[in-house]
């Protein structure tokens, strides 16, 4: 797993990185993408990549965890 980049130009996260970070199966991440839910991903050529800051911001926007 990659640490959150502090500056631009650092390594983008793969879909597997994001699924691991969120603790969801990769299929769930792809399903979310098809319905417009989840963190914003970008195509880099044929590859799907995510900025770590976008993933973290999306999680934070969900609000506090419920118990």
C-alpha angles and dihedrals in degrees: 000000000000125000118240109276114245095200140025117270095048124123118296119228121251122225087258090054090052094046090050092048093049094041094234132123115265089242089060091053091051091046090052089051092055092053096043098253129123134037119333114263129191133211114238101188104307093337128095113225136176133203109234091224090056091051093048092046090051091052091048091050089059089072131226120341115258120230 
